[in-house]
């Protein structure tokens, strides 16, 4: 009888003993914050998986006595033996020094995020301008004072201030639609560098969760959920630069919740002969807590205010003729003021061990006022051509996304579906002719914009052995309303448009050191509401993209990413700031090659290099007129970083931008540059000392350049030539910080 019972029990357990069962787990850091994209490797079978946005994972065919290895870039590796069955395994990883050896190339789409993680650890962000530079192949330039959003270059695009790149911070959109200064305007100066925890990015049109402006790519910034300790820093440097920052942990070492306050204040005159008097104030508060097991709440609020004077863009002829120096000005009354308030509420809950749902709601209040003078005395020979661009904006949005991990047979299957809404109410979008930043001479455009975007998306990831298939679909509905306050007739012009964007990506991973991928998808960038209601065409021009690439971990010290890409735009836009219009420039085609290399010479020394080639042309333009103005053809960035156990660290970095056409027939050339920066840091107990040098070799370079037709005072006629903003000369700043 006993023998029969044992035999029956053995028969019941035999499938589990032979084939195992699915193991469910959740991976967090030491502060119990979920870790995404942690790698879980089954030592016996070679099977692997990775954690999702809630830190959870599902690994099939696990038996008692099996060994699992859990790893994540920047954390210690954990080895666990399955000695008993649990409903949910809780795994906690401790932060550790960065090692390329920690990178495991698995069958997933987010492999390239590990490059950004390496770069952030080995070479931390030193200023708000460096946020975007952490994306391989992305360059920026400032051309109207320190408070204005930077000009962005990526994959053969002069993205202007954000027309073709989707940017968000903690889930809050940064791009401003139908902005007074240009479509997609993305100002990141409300972020405090010390609060940035990680960056996620992607190039191309391949993410279903990314909508408007995600043509050249997207960038997501994430701030720390909680702090280990308090810190205060003081920074002083060239050009009367003074910066102070403080970060304060409000709840101590609580394991269930965390809260902190952060603040930054910056003053600088810049290198110009007319001081910028640039000042910026940033305040931020964040709460992250566990309401109950596997349920989290995030509350975040921030305030940003900045004002500045600017020397603006200057004509090449004025410098060559000795009228002004490289750092002089034609109209030094340019400048501006901007402020932004953000409020964010996020909620995440596990609905079962392998599924979770996230909700977010955000509100932004935004003010913008910019004074510029591009043409000087071209249109008004007496009072000048200065213009004012101004707006007041309220933006609200919400999004809910459901995530599910499950097994289909023996294959891992993950899918997500989401729905969201964004509404922008922009009052008094203004373009006016002004004088000396005080007198309003002529109103050129004034109106109210109301723009709504309702969207939904679904994306799936199906793993079949070494293959991963990722189909996706996104659907967007836009409603554009514009009330022209200068029109004598009261009338609100309106247009609507629906856009469907399919995606399909394939990943093949022959082994944990090599991955091949093919990505394809349709994206779009919206047109400005003021243009949409006037022209009623090209409202949501499509972008069709393809990537073929590989990620290869040559050895424990080498990581290489190579991609060949293609992007076709149904319509490209050029913003004409002094006229307040968007000019369509027709269909365009871009293709190119991206190469990223990361090398760890020893535990303390890291080398990195990014090379990016792009061939950009307008398709419908006549022969010899098909160049896309300011589209970069070749860029390179890289350097060497070191992290010594003694507390000494630093880096030497370079940035190269090749000559590029400044107009359609390439008769004008925007000159390239090669600029080198360096920094060194020393940490001792709770103290840290830093010395940062920009433009180490004092190179004369032009940070931004444009073809512009202008007339100087007393000139008999206009001249079309390069106008530019000079790059900063050699400058130093020192920083001391203390943590407690």
Residue pairs with C-beta under 8 A, 6 or more apart in sequence:
16 63
17 63
19 61
19 63
20 60
20 61
20 62
20 63
20 66
21 60
21 61
21 62
21 63
21 85
22 58
22 59
22 60
22 61
22 62
22 407
23 58
23 59
23 60
23 62
23 68
23 82
23 89
24 56
24 57
24 58
24 87
24 88
24 89
24 353
24 354
25 40
25 51
25 56
25 57
25 59
25 88
25 89
25 90
25 91
26 34
26 51
26 54
26 55
26 56
26 57
26 88
26 89
26 90
26 91
26 294
27 34
27 35
27 38
27 40
27 51
27 55
27 56
27 57
27 70
27 72
27 91
27 92
27 93
28 34
28 35
28 55
28 90
28 91
28 92
28 93
29 35
29 75
29 92
29 93
29 94
29 95
30 92
30 93
30 94
30 95
31 225
31 226
31 228
31 255
31 258
32 92
32 255
32 256
32 290
33 225
33 226
33 288
34 51
34 53
34 54
34 55
34 56
34 296
35 51
35 55
35 72
35 75
35 93
36 51
36 52
36 53
36 55
36 110
37 50
37 51
37 72
37 108
37 110
37 113
37 114
38 50
38 51
38 55
38 57
38 70
38 71
38 72
38 75
38 93
39 48
39 50
39 70
39 71
39 72
39 104
39 106
40 48
40 49
40 50
40 51
40 57
40 59
40 68
40 69
40 70
41 47
41 48
41 68
41 69
41 70
41 71
41 104
41 512
42 48
42 59
42 61
42 62
42 66
42 67
42 68
43 66
43 67
43 68
43 69
44 66
44 67
45 61
47 59
47 60
47 61
48 59
48 104
48 106
48 107
48 512
49 57
49 58
49 59
49 106
49 412
50 57
50 106
50 108
50 110
51 57
52 356
52 403
52 405
52 414
53 348
53 356
53 358
53 403
54 294
54 348
54 350
54 356
54 403
56 88
56 350
56 353
56 354
56 356
56 405
57 405
58 354
58 405
58 406
58 407
58 412
59 68
60 407
60 410
60 412
61 410
62 68
62 82
63 82
64 82
64 83
64 84
64 85
65 81
65 82
65 83
66 81
66 82
67 79
67 80
67 81
67 82
68 79
68 80
68 81
68 82
69 77
69 78
69 79
70 77
70 78
70 79
70 80
70 91
70 93
71 77
71 78
71 102
71 104
72 93
72 102
73 98
73 102
73 103
73 114
73 117
73 118
73 121
74 95
74 96
74 98
74 102
74 117
74 121
75 93
75 94
75 95
75 96
75 102
76 93
76 94
76 95
76 96
77 102
78 91
78 92
78 93
80 89
80 91
87 353
88 353
97 603
97 643
98 117
98 118
98 121
98 122
98 606
98 643
99 600
99 603
100 118
100 553
100 556
100 557
100 558
100 559
100 598
100 599
100 600
101 556
101 557
101 600
103 114
103 118
103 553
103 559
104 512
105 111
105 509
105 512
105 513
105 514
105 515
105 551
105 553
106 509
106 512
107 463
107 466
107 467
107 468
107 507
107 509
107 515
108 461
108 468
108 507
109 461
109 468
109 470
109 505
109 507
109 517
110 200
111 515
111 551
112 201
112 202
112 551
112 561
113 198
113 199
113 200
113 201
115 136
115 559
115 561
115 596
115 598
116 134
116 135
116 198
116 199
116 200
116 201
117 198
118 559
118 598
118 606
118 608
119 134
119 608
120 134
120 196
120 198
120 199
122 606
122 608
122 641
122 643
122 651
123 639
123 641
123 651
123 653
124 193
125 131
125 134
125 193
125 196
126 193
126 679
126 692
127 193
128 188
128 189
128 191
128 192
128 193
129 140
129 142
129 150
130 193
131 188
131 191
131 193
131 196
131 199
131 221
132 138
132 140
132 150
132 152
132 167
132 188
132 219
133 139
133 140
133 637
133 655
134 199
134 201
135 154
135 199
135 201
135 217
135 219
136 561
136 594
136 596
136 610
136 612
136 637
137 154
137 155
137 203
137 594
137 596
137 610
137 612
137 635
137 637
138 152
138 153
138 154
138 219
139 152
139 153
139 154
139 632
139 635
139 637
139 655
139 657
140 150
140 151
140 152
140 153
141 150
141 151
141 153
141 703
141 704
141 725
142 148
142 150
142 151
142 703
142 704
142 725
143 151
143 312
143 313
143 703
143 704
143 725
144 310
144 312
144 313
144 334
144 336
144 370
144 372
144 725
145 270
145 276
145 278
145 308
145 309
145 310
145 334
145 335
145 336
146 268
146 270
146 276
146 278
146 280
146 306
146 308
147 189
147 278
147 280
147 306
147 307
147 308
147 336
147 337
147 338
148 181
148 187
148 308
148 310
148 336
148 338
148 370
149 161
149 162
149 185
149 186
149 187
149 188
149 189
150 161
150 188
151 158
151 159
151 160
151 161
151 704
152 158
152 159
152 160
152 161
152 162
152 165
152 186
153 159
153 630
153 632
153 635
153 657
154 164
154 165
154 203
154 216
154 217
155 203
155 216
155 217
155 565
155 567
155 590
155 592
155 594
155 612
155 614
156 567
156 590
156 592
156 614
156 615
156 616
156 628
156 631
156 632
156 633
157 164
157 165
157 216
157 590
157 616
157 631
157 632
158 628
158 629
158 630
158 631
158 632
159 165
159 184
159 216
160 182
160 183
160 184
160 575
161 179
161 181
161 182
161 184
161 185
161 186
161 187
162 174
162 175
162 176
162 182
162 183
162 184
162 185
162 186
162 213
163 182
163 183
163 184
163 213
163 525
163 573
163 575
164 184
164 213
164 215
164 216
164 525
164 543
165 184
165 186
165 213
165 214
165 215
165 216
165 217
165 218
165 219
166 175
166 210
166 211
166 212
166 213
166 214
166 217
166 218
166 219
167 173
167 174
167 175
167 186
167 188
167 213
167 218
167 219
167 220
167 221
168 174
168 218
168 219
168 220
168 221
169 188
169 190
169 191
169 220
169 221
169 222
169 223
170 221
170 222
170 223
170 300
170 344
170 346
171 220
171 344
171 346
171 360
171 362
171 399
172 342
172 344
172 362
172 364
173 395
173 397
173 422
174 186
174 187
174 188
175 184
175 185
175 186
175 212
175 213
176 184
176 185
176 186
176 187
176 366
176 393
176 395
176 424
177 183
177 184
177 212
177 424
177 451
177 453
177 526
177 528
177 529
178 424
178 426
178 429
178 449
178 451
178 480
178 528
178 529
178 530
179 185
179 368
179 391
180 368
180 370
180 389
180 390
180 391
180 429
180 430
180 431
181 368
181 370
181 389
181 575
181 577
182 575
182 577
183 525
183 526
183 527
183 528
183 573
183 575
183 582
184 212
184 213
184 525
187 338
187 340
188 221
189 280
189 282
189 304
189 306
190 282
190 302
190 304
190 340
190 342
191 221
191 223
191 282
192 245
192 247
192 262
192 263
192 264
192 282
192 284
194 231
194 233
194 245
194 247
194 262
195 223
195 224
195 247
195 262
195 284
196 221
196 222
196 223
196 224
197 222
197 223
197 224
197 225
198 222
199 219
199 220
199 221
199 222
200 219
200 220
200 222
201 217
201 218
201 219
201 220
202 210
202 217
202 218
203 216
203 217
203 547
203 563
203 565
203 594
204 216
204 217
204 519
204 521
204 523
204 545
204 546
204 547
204 565
204 567
205 214
205 215
205 501
205 503
205 521
205 522
205 523
205 543
205 544
205 545
205 567
206 503
206 505
206 519
206 520
206 521
206 545
206 547
207 214
207 218
207 459
207 472
207 503
207 521
208 457
208 458
208 459
208 472
208 473
208 474
208 501
208 503
209 401
209 416
209 418
209 457
209 459
209 474
210 218
210 523
211 453
211 455
211 457
211 474
211 476
211 501
211 523
211 524
212 453
212 476
212 524
212 525
212 526
213 525
213 526
214 523
215 523
215 524
215 525
215 543
215 545
215 567
215 569
216 567
223 284
223 286
223 300
224 260
224 286
225 258
225 286
225 288
225 298
226 249
226 251
226 257
226 258
226 259
226 260
226 288
227 247
227 248
227 249
227 258
227 260
228 249
229 249
229 739
229 740
230 246
230 247
230 248
230 249
230 739
230 740
231 246
231 247
231 737
231 738
231 739
231 740
232 244
232 245
232 246
232 247
232 737
232 738
233 243
233 244
233 245
233 246
233 688
233 735
233 736
233 737
233 738
234 243
234 244
234 735
234 736
234 737
235 241
235 242
235 243
235 244
235 245
235 733
235 734
235 735
235 736
236 242
236 243
236 733
236 734
237 692
237 731
237 732
237 733
237 734
238 271
238 731
238 732
238 733
239 268
239 269
239 270
239 271
239 731
240 267
240 268
240 269
240 275
241 266
241 267
241 268
241 269
241 731
241 733
242 266
242 267
242 268
243 264
243 265
243 266
243 267
243 733
243 735
244 264
244 265
245 262
245 263
245 264
245 265
246 261
246 262
246 263
247 260
247 261
247 262
248 260
248 261
248 262
249 258
249 259
249 260
250 259
250 260
250 261
251 257
251 258
251 259
256 289
256 290
257 287
257 288
257 289
257 290
258 287
258 288
258 289
259 285
259 286
259 287
259 288
259 289
260 285
260 286
261 283
261 284
261 285
262 282
262 283
262 284
262 285
262 286
263 281
263 282
263 283
263 284
264 280
264 281
264 282
265 279
265 280
265 281
265 282
266 278
266 279
266 280
267 278
267 279
268 276
268 278
268 279
269 275
269 276
269 277
269 278
270 276
270 278
270 728
271 327
271 726
271 728
271 729
271 731
272 311
272 327
272 328
272 329
273 311
273 325
273 327
273 328
273 329
274 309
274 311
274 328
274 329
274 332
275 309
276 308
276 309
276 310
276 311
276 335
277 307
277 308
277 309
278 306
278 307
278 308
278 309
279 306
279 307
279 308
280 304
280 305
280 306
281 303
281 304
281 305
281 306
282 302
282 303
282 304
283 302
283 303
283 304
284 300
284 301
284 302
284 303
285 300
285 301
285 302
286 298
286 299
286 300
286 301
287 297
287 298
287 299
287 300
288 296
288 297
288 298
289 296
289 297
290 296
291 297
294 349
294 350
294 356
295 347
295 348
295 349
295 350
296 346
296 347
296 348
296 349
297 345
297 346
297 347
298 344
298 345
298 346
298 347
298 348
299 344
299 345
300 342
300 343
300 344
300 345
300 346
301 341
301 342
301 343
301 344
302 340
302 341
302 342
303 339
303 340
303 341
303 342
304 338
304 339
304 340
304 341
305 338
305 339
306 337
306 338
306 339
307 335
307 336
307 337
307 338
308 335
308 336
308 337
309 332
309 333
309 334
309 335
310 334
310 335
310 336
311 327
311 328
311 329
311 332
311 334
311 725
312 329
312 330
312 331
312 332
312 334
312 372
312 373
312 374
312 725
313 374
313 704
313 706
313 708
313 723
313 724
313 725
314 324
314 326
314 328
314 329
314 330
314 723
314 724
314 725
314 726
315 330
315 376
315 708
315 710
315 712
315 719
315 721
315 722
315 723
316 721
316 722
316 723
316 724
317 712
317 719
317 721
318 324
318 328
318 330
318 712
319 325
319 326
319 328
323 712
324 330
326 700
326 726
327 726
330 373
330 376
330 712
331 373
331 376
331 384
331 386
333 371
333 386
333 436
333 437
334 371
334 372
334 373
334 386
334 437
335 370
335 371
335 437
336 368
336 369
336 370
336 371
337 367
337 368
337 369
338 366
338 367
338 368
338 369
338 370
339 366
339 367
340 364
340 365
340 366
340 367
341 364
341 365
341 366
342 362
342 363
342 364
343 362
343 363
343 364
344 360
344 361
344 362
345 360
345 361
345 362
346 358
346 359
346 360
347 358
347 359
347 360
348 356
348 357
348 358
348 359
349 356
349 357
350 356
351 357
354 404
354 405
354 406
355 402
355 403
355 404
355 405
355 406
356 402
356 403
357 400
357 401
357 402
357 403
358 399
358 400
358 401
358 403
359 398
359 399
359 400
360 398
360 399
361 396
361 397
361 398
362 395
362 396
362 397
362 398
363 394
363 395
363 396
364 393
364 394
364 395
364 396
365 393
365 394
365 395
366 391
366 392
366 393
366 394
366 395
367 391
367 392
367 393
368 389
368 390
368 391
368 392
368 393
369 388
369 389
369 390
370 388
370 389
370 390
371 386
371 387
371 388
371 434
371 437
372 386
372 387
372 389
372 577
372 578
373 384
373 385
373 386
373 387
374 385
374 577
374 578
374 706
374 708
374 710
374 723
375 385
375 578
375 708
375 709
375 710
375 711
376 384
376 385
376 710
376 711
376 712
376 713
377 384
377 385
377 710
377 711
377 712
377 713
377 715
378 385
378 709
378 710
378 711
378 718
379 385
380 433
380 441
381 711
381 713
383 435
383 441
384 435
385 433
385 578
386 433
386 434
386 435
386 436
386 437
387 431
387 432
387 433
387 434
387 444
387 577
387 578
388 430
388 431
388 432
388 434
388 437
388 440
389 430
389 431
389 577
389 580
390 428
390 429
390 430
390 432
391 426
391 427
391 428
391 429
391 430
392 426
392 427
392 428
393 424
393 425
393 426
393 427
394 424
394 425
395 422
395 423
395 424
395 425
396 422
396 423
397 420
397 421
397 422
397 423
398 420
398 421
399 418
399 419
399 420
399 421
400 418
400 419
400 420
401 416
401 417
401 418
402 416
402 417
402 418
403 414
403 415
403 416
404 414
404 415
404 416
405 412
405 413
405 414
406 413
406 414
407 413
408 462
411 462
411 463
411 464
411 465
412 461
412 462
412 463
413 460
413 461
413 462
413 463
414 460
414 461
415 458
415 459
415 460
415 461
416 458
416 459
417 456
417 457
417 458
417 459
418 456
418 457
418 458
419 455
419 456
420 454
420 455
420 456
421 452
421 453
421 454
421 455
422 452
422 453
423 450
423 451
423 452
423 453
424 449
424 450
424 451
424 452
425 448
425 449
425 450
426 448
426 449
426 450
426 451
427 448
428 446
428 447
428 448
428 485
429 445
429 446
429 447
429 448
429 449
429 530
430 443
430 445
430 446
431 443
431 444
431 445
431 446
431 580
432 440
432 441
432 442
432 443
432 444
432 446
433 440
433 441
433 442
433 443
433 444
434 440
434 441
435 441
443 486
444 579
444 580
445 486
445 530
445 580
446 484
446 485
446 486
447 482
447 483
447 484
447 485
447 486
447 530
448 482
448 483
448 485
449 480
449 481
449 482
449 529
449 530
450 479
450 480
450 481
450 482
450 529
451 478
451 479
451 480
451 481
451 529
452 477
452 478
452 479
453 476
453 477
453 478
454 476
454 477
455 474
455 475
455 476
455 477
456 474
456 475
457 472
457 473
457 474
457 475
458 472
458 473
459 470
459 471
459 472
459 473
459 503
460 469
460 470
460 471
460 472
461 468
461 469
461 470
462 468
462 469
462 470
466 508
466 509
466 510
467 506
467 507
467 508
468 506
468 507
468 508
468 509
469 504
469 505
469 506
470 503
470 504
470 505
470 506
470 507
471 502
471 503
471 504
472 502
472 503
472 504
472 505
472 521
473 500
473 501
473 502
473 503
474 500
474 501
474 503
475 498
475 499
475 500
475 501
476 498
476 499
476 501
476 524
476 540
477 496
477 497
477 498
478 496
478 497
478 498
478 499
478 526
478 539
478 540
479 494
479 495
479 496
480 494
480 495
480 496
480 497
480 529
480 532
480 533
480 539
481 492
481 493
481 494
481 529
481 533
482 492
482 493
482 494
482 529
482 530
482 532
482 533
483 490
483 491
483 492
483 493
484 491
484 493
493 533
493 534
494 533
495 532
495 533
495 536
495 539
497 539
497 540
499 524
499 540
499 542
500 522
501 521
501 522
501 523
501 524
501 542
502 521
502 522
503 520
503 521
503 522
504 520
504 521
505 517
505 518
505 519
505 520
505 521
506 517
506 518
506 519
507 515
507 516
507 517
508 515
508 516
508 517
509 515
509 516
510 516
512 553
513 552
513 553
513 554
514 550
514 551
514 552
514 553
515 550
515 551
515 552
516 549
516 550
517 547
517 548
517 549
517 550
517 551
518 546
518 547
518 548
519 545
519 546
519 547
519 549
520 545
520 546
520 547
521 544
521 545
522 542
522 543
522 544
522 545
523 542
523 543
523 545
524 540
524 541
524 542
524 543
525 540
525 541
525 543
525 573
526 532
526 539
526 540
527 538
527 539
527 540
527 541
527 573
527 582
528 573
528 582
530 580
530 581
530 582
531 581
531 582
532 539
538 570
538 571
538 584
541 569
541 570
541 571
541 572
542 569
542 570
543 567
543 568
543 569
543 570
544 567
544 568
545 565
545 566
545 567
545 568
546 565
546 566
546 567
547 563
547 564
547 565
548 563
548 564
548 565
549 561
549 562
549 563
549 564
549 565
549 594
550 560
550 561
550 562
550 563
551 559
551 560
551 561
552 559
552 560
552 561
552 562
553 559
553 560
554 560
556 600
557 599
557 600
557 601
558 597
558 598
558 599
559 597
559 598
559 599
560 595
560 596
560 597
560 598
561 594
561 595
561 596
561 597
562 593
562 594
562 595
562 596
563 593
563 594
564 591
564 592
564 593
565 591
565 592
565 593
565 594
566 589
566 590
566 591
567 589
567 590
567 591
568 587
568 588
568 589
568 590
569 587
569 588
569 589
569 590
570 587
571 584
571 585
571 586
571 587
572 584
572 585
572 586
572 587
572 588
572 618
572 628
573 582
573 583
573 584
573 585
574 582
574 583
574 584
574 585
574 629
575 581
575 582
575 583
576 582
576 583
585 618
585 628
586 618
586 619
586 620
586 621
587 618
587 619
587 620
588 616
588 617
588 618
588 619
588 628
589 616
589 617
589 619
590 614
590 615
590 616
590 617
590 631
591 614
591 615
592 612
592 613
592 614
592 615
593 611
593 612
593 613
594 610
594 611
594 612
595 609
595 610
595 611
595 612
596 608
596 609
596 610
597 607
597 608
597 609
597 610
597 638
598 606
598 607
598 608
599 606
599 607
599 608
600 606
600 607
601 607
604 642
604 643
604 644
604 645
605 640
605 641
605 642
606 640
606 641
606 642
606 643
607 638
607 639
607 640
607 641
608 638
608 639
608 641
609 636
609 637
609 638
610 635
610 636
610 637
610 638
611 634
611 635
611 636
612 632
612 634
612 635
612 636
613 633
613 634
614 631
614 632
614 633
614 634
615 633
616 627
616 628
616 631
616 633
617 626
617 627
617 628
618 625
618 626
618 627
618 628
618 664
619 626
621 664
624 665
625 664
625 665
626 664
627 661
627 663
627 664
627 665
627 666
628 661
628 664
629 661
629 662
629 663
629 664
629 707
630 660
630 661
630 662
630 670
630 705
630 706
631 660
631 661
632 657
632 658
632 660
633 658
633 660
634 656
634 658
635 655
635 656
635 657
635 658
636 654
636 655
636 656
637 653
637 654
637 655
637 656
638 653
638 654
639 651
639 652
639 653
639 654
640 651
640 652
641 649
641 650
641 651
642 648
642 649
642 650
642 651
643 649
647 682
647 683
647 684
648 680
648 681
648 682
649 680
649 681
649 682
649 683
650 678
650 679
650 680
650 681
651 678
651 679
652 676
652 677
652 678
652 696
653 676
653 677
653 678
654 674
654 675
654 676
654 677
655 673
655 674
655 675
655 676
655 677
656 672
656 673
656 674
657 672
657 673
658 672
659 669
659 670
659 671
659 672
660 669
660 670
660 672
661 668
661 669
661 670
662 668
662 669
662 670
662 705
662 706
662 707
662 722
663 707
668 707
668 720
668 721
668 722
669 722
670 702
670 705
670 706
670 722
671 702
671 705
673 699
673 701
673 702
673 727
674 699
674 701
675 695
675 699
675 701
675 727
676 695
676 696
676 697
676 699
677 692
677 693
677 694
677 695
677 696
678 692
678 693
678 696
679 690
679 691
679 692
679 693
680 690
680 691
681 688
681 689
681 690
681 691
682 688
682 689
682 690
683 689
686 738
686 739
686 740
687 736
687 737
687 738
688 735
688 736
688 737
688 738
688 739
689 734
689 735
689 736
690 734
690 735
690 736
690 737
691 732
691 733
691 734
691 735
692 732
692 733
692 734
692 735
693 730
693 731
693 732
694 728
694 730
694 731
694 732
695 701
695 727
695 728
695 729
695 730
695 731
696 730
697 730
698 729
698 730
699 727
700 726
700 727
700 729
701 726
701 727
702 722
702 724
702 725
702 726
702 727
703 724
703 725
703 726
703 727
703 728
704 724
704 725
705 722
705 723
705 724
705 725
706 722
706 723
706 724
707 720
707 721
707 722
707 723
708 720
708 721
708 722
708 723
709 718
709 719
709 720
710 718
710 719
710 723
711 717
711 718
711 719
